[in-house]
Amino acid sequence: MSGVFENVREILARILTSYGVRTQQAYAELKKIPVGTIHNWIKRGKLPGDYIVMCALDTGADVRWLVSGDVANVERVDHPGHSITGEKLLEVMQASGGKEILKRLMDAYGFTMQKQLGEHLGIPSGTMSAWLRREHFPGEVVIACALDTGVSLYWLATGNGSMHEHRAQSSEADAPVISLSKHHLINGQLNDGGFWYGDKSLFNGASNDKFIVEKSGDLFCIDASSHPISNGMWLINIDGVNDIYDVIRLPGNKLKLSGDAGSFECLVVDVVPKGIVNFIIRQK
């Protein structure tokens, strides 16, 4: 385990989304990081896990989503409520390396020997010895441990709070607000856009397999579980390019598609339906 993440551009884009900024310069100014440091991450293809941990704790973004972009079972906390955030949080994390972080990692896994931790995560004993000598904070290992064990990322990173955070949980049926992944439709591609929060009364059933697509300021709620393609408005991929179309089924397994660029006919097998549009929120 190297202690860094290599899909830097994708992770960095999700970090910017989580902080609500659009540019690397804005992120650098917000976190008081030299913009050259960020450029070096991209150039080397390596992003320290410390900054992913800090983003998750600062913004409430799901650490699994930050690392992989996986939106399944994503949890986001709007108000993390931690007493230490921002620049101070990074200072506390980096000062919490070495013996302290190693002890919390072992406690989280329930191990009694460093050898057990090394064997479980594939970390050479020499690497862990270097952590102790340099009082190093291994951000990637902290993230892996939090995901493996379910312990509090805040406790694991700082030593503050409880090992197991207790949050009030609500079922989807009881929650007044639901969270859906959001994507920006730009030049035919779906780009990560963080999350959209809305009133559950907008949905007739469960929100599973639903996501939001923003196009030119309008929001389209897409139900990816719908199939086969039928009359209605759909998000459709044609030759790798996504767009929203009004669809009419025709005899002979044909479709009539109407979009911003006009109308045309094609075979059902010529398109890949991504989901039907449940509702639209139009920008005035």
N, C-alpha and C positions, 0 to 999 in steps of 0.2 A: 504494500500500500504506500503510494508515493507522497501523500499529504497534499496533493494538488488535484484540480479537476481540469480536464483537457478540452472539453467542449465549451471553450471560453466565450465565444460570441453568443451562443444560445443562452448560457447561464447569465451573462452580463445583460442581455436584453430583458430577461425575466427580473433581474435585480432592479434595473431601471424602472420597469413597469411597477414593481412593488413599491418603490419609493415615489412613484408618480412624477418622474422626470423623463425627458425625452433624449437627452444627449449625454455622452460620457463626460463632457465638460461640466454639465449641471450636477451630475452625480459626484464628480471629483470635488466640486465646490461644497456640495452638501455634506460630504463625509470628510472634508479637509484632507483629501488624498491628492498628491501631485498627479495631474493628468498623465504625465509621463509614465507613472507607475502602471496605470491602466493600459496604456499603449504597450508597455512591456509584457503585461499579461497576455495580450493578444498576439504579440510578436513571438513570444516563447510558446504560446499555446498552453499556458498553465496558469490557473487561477487559485490562489490560496483558499483553503476551506474556511479560514477565519472570517472572511468577508461574507461568505454564504451564511454562516452561523449568525453573524451580526445582522444581516438583512432579515433573516427569519425572526430574530428576537425584536428587532426594531419595528418591523411592519406587521408581524403576524402572518406573513406568507408561509405556506406549507413548505417545509424544507425538502420534501421529496419532489415537489413540483419544481422548486428552484434548481435542483440538481439534474432532474431528468426531463422535465416538461410533462410528466405524466399527470393527467388531470383526474384519474380514477381515485376515488376516496380522498380527494383533497379536502383538507380542513384549513380554514383561514380564521384567524382571530383578529377582529377589527381593532380591539384595544387590548394588547398584550398585558398591560398593567404592571410591567416590571419596573422596579425602582431604579435600575441602571440601564441607560440607553445611550445610543450615539457614540461619540468619541470616548466617553468614559467607559462604556461597555467594552470597546476594543482594548482599552488599557487594562481593564480588570481581567479580560480573557487572556491576554498575553502575559500578564503577571501571575496567571493561575496555571502555568505550565509545569513541566517536570514532574516531581513527586506528587503534587496535588492532583493534577489531572489523571495521572496513572492510577492513583488510589480510587478516584471516582469512577473511572472506566471499569476497574475490577469489581467495585461494589455494584455497579449497574448490572454487570453480567453474573455476579455472584461467584466470581473466581477468587481463590485464595493465593494463587501464585502468578507471577508475571508470565511464566511459561505457558500457562493456560490461555491467557489473553493473546499471546503471540501466536500460538498454534491456531486459535479460533479465527483470528483476523489475517493470518499469514504475514505477521510482522517479525522480522529477524530480531533476536535478542539484542544484537548490536545497535539496532535502530532505537529500541526502547532505552538502552543505556545512554544513547546520545540525547534522548529527550531529557533524561535526568541531569546530565552534565550541563546542557544548554538551557534548561528550564523551558523547553520548547512546548508550544501549544499545537497539537496535531489536529487541525480543523477537520480534515477528511475523516479521521478516525472518530472524532466526536460525533460527526453527522451519522456515520455508519452505526455507532453504538446507540444513538437516540432512535434511529429507525429500527434497529434490531430488537431493542429492549422495551421501547415505549416510555423510557424515563424522561423526565423534564429536560429539554434542551437547555433551558436557562440554568437549572441546577448543575447540569453536566459541564456547561461552559464556564460558569462563574463560581460555583460552590454556594450560591445564595438560593434561598427558597427551599422547597421540598423536592425530594427525589421524584415523587409522583404528584404532579399537579392534579388537583381535583376541580374540574370544570363542570358547571351545570350543563347537562346534556338534554336536548329536546329531540323528540322524534320528528320526522318530517311532517307528520300529521299535526303536531302541536306548534311547530315553529311558525311565527308570522312572516318571516322573511327567509327566502331560500337563496342559495348561492350557485351560480352557473359559471362555467368557464366562458371567457369572451375572446373573440377573434376579430381582427380587423381584416376585411377583404380589400386587398390592395394589389392591383395589377394581376388579378386572377389567383392570388395566393392568400392563404389564411395565416396571418401572423398572430402570435400570442398577444393577447390584450389584457391579461390578468383575469379579473372576476367581475361579474355583474350581479347585483343584489336586487331582488324584486319581491313584490307581494305574492305570497303563495296562492292567493285567490285567482291569479292570472292563469293558473294551471288546473285543468280538470282532473288530472291524475298525478302520479308521481313524477318527479323531475328527472328521473334516471334517463340517460341517453339524450338529454336535451342540452343545448349550448346556444350561446348568443353570437351572432355575426353582425358586425357593424359595417355598413356600406354607405358611404357618402353622408354620414351623420344619422342614418336610419338604423334601427336595431331590429334584427330578425331573429325570432326564437325558432331554432331548428330542432326537430324531433328526429334523431338518427335511427330510431327503432322502426320507423315506418317503411314498409315494403309490401308488395312491389310498387313501382312508380305508378301514380294514378293522376287524375285531374286535380289541379291545384297549383300552388306556388312551391317551388322546390329549389334547394341548393344542389347544383349539378356540376359535376366535373366532366369536361370534354377535352380530351387530349392533354390532361394535366393542368387545365385552366378552370378555375371555379367561378361560378356566377349564380345569381338568382334569376330563375325563369318562371313564367307562367306556363303550365303544361296542360296540353289537351291530348288525350289518347285517341289515336285513329285506328281504323281497321288495318289488319296486316302487320301488327306489332310495330306500328309507326307512332311517332310523336310529333306534335306541333309545339315548338318552343318559341316563346316571345320574351325578349329582353330589351335592354337599353339600345342595343344595336339593330333591333328589328326582329322579324320572325323568320323561321325556317323549319323545314321538316327533316326528320331523320329516323333511323331505326332505334328501337329500344336498346339494342346491344351496342349502339354507338356512344351511349352516355353512361356515366356512373353516378347514380343518385346518392347524395350524401345525407339527405333528410328533407322532410316536408316542413314548410313554414307554418308554425302554429299561430303566431300572431306577430304584428309589426308595431313598433313604436316609431312614428314618423317625427322627423325634425321639422319644426315650423319654419 
